[in-house]
Amino acid sequence: MLRSTEDGVTLAVRALPGAKKTEVLGVYCEGEKARLKIRVQAPAIEGRANSALIAFLAEAFALPKNKVEIVSGELSRSKVFLLRGVSFEQAKVILAQLQRECSDQRP
């Protein structure tokens, strides 16, 4: 799900567009195929869901939007984002926090 690169880290995401609100649901699949599952409030029309995901990840990782880019899966639910300037350790901490918040919201 998370890989270190020269420019930062890549994060594999499984997007679920058209939701009531944008939020992390947990992890989709396991092992090498694991992806962070995110509900997206925006519909998958004209790149709106992609823009909403970029905004969500930028806020979660305290980055400007121009430091978050889609490197694969632009037209797919399974996407990979590059988070420029984020270390692998920083990303692990933030991902753990997002997943905790996700589990805290469940009844």
Buried (B, 14 or more C-beta within 10 A) or exposed (E): BBEEEEBBBBBBBBBBBEBEEBBBBEBBEEEEEBBBBBBBBBEBEEEBBBEBBBBBBBEBBEBEEEBBBBEEBEEEBBBBBBBBEBEEEBBEEBBEEBBEEBEEEEE
